[in-house]
């Protein structure tokens, strides 16, 4: 069950990515205990849902606090990866498309 913080992220990211995120795949943010978020870039329109128990083409494991810093632009995704704050499993190409999506989420 997703925490309130994760539900808020789902609610904010949906309108931010719009009907077509340009991902062309499924991307899951796994925050551990608080829950996860699944961006489905294959569906038309794209959807953002609770990712609990769902598989994705690419899974990014990151602490919720670090994710929030990334959304605010305070933490660069590449830096987070190099510092071991962010782990990527699956399609690395999808993870590389994340920057523009987070920038869109910032508004």
N, C-alpha and C positions, 0 to 999 in steps of 0.2 A: 504494500500500500504506500503510495507516494505521500511524502510529507507536505505540509502547507507550502513550504518554500518551493518544492519541486512543482506543485500544482500551479504556483504563481509563474514559474519559468515557462511551463507549458502554455499558459494563457498569454504570456507576453511574446513568446517566440512565434506562435501561429501567425498573427498579423504581420510580424516582422519579416518572415520569410515569404509570405504571400503564396500565390498559387503555384509559382515555379521558382524554387530555390536555386536551380541550376546544378543541384547535387547529382541527380541521375542515379541515386542509390539510397540505401537506408543507413542512417548514422545514429548511433545510440550513445548518449552520455550516461555513464554509470557513476553515480555519486556514492555508491556503497549503501550504507544504512538509510540515508534519507530517501533513496529511490533512484529512478532513472527516467530519461526523456528519450523518446524515439522520434527522429525526423524522417518521414517517409518521402524521399525525393523521387520515388517512382510513381506514386499515386497522382492522379489528376483530379482536383488540385492537390498539392502537397499537403501533408498533415503533420501535426505535432501532437503526440500522445504520450501517455504513461508507457514507458518501455519495459515495465516489469514482466519478466519471463519471455520476452520477445527477442528473437535473434536479429542481427543486423549485419550488413556488409562490412561495416566498420564500427568498432566499439572504442570509445574514448573513456578511460577511467581517470577521474579527476575529483579532487575534494570540492565540495560545494563552494567553499570559501574561495578557492583558486579560480573556479569557473566564474564566480561573480566578479572577481578582479579582471578576468579576461574580457567579460562582457563590457565592463566599464572602461576597458582600454588601459588598465593599470598593469596588466601582465600579458606579455606577448606569448602566443601559443608555442612558438619555436623555443623561446626561453624556458617556458614551463616544461616542455618536453626534455630539453637538455638538462634541466635541473632535477628531472625525475619526478616532477609534480604531476605529470600527465603521461599516461601510457596509452599506446594505440595498438589495437589488435585488429587484424583484417586489412582492408583496402586503405593503404596509406594515402593514395590519391584523393580519396574522399576527405580525409583529415586535412589535406592541403587546401581544400576548398572552404575550410571553416572560417578563415579570416574575414572574407567578404560578408559571410552570413552573420558573424558576430558584429561587424561594423554596421550592418543593416539593423540588427537588433538594438544597437545603441541609439539609432535614429539620427 
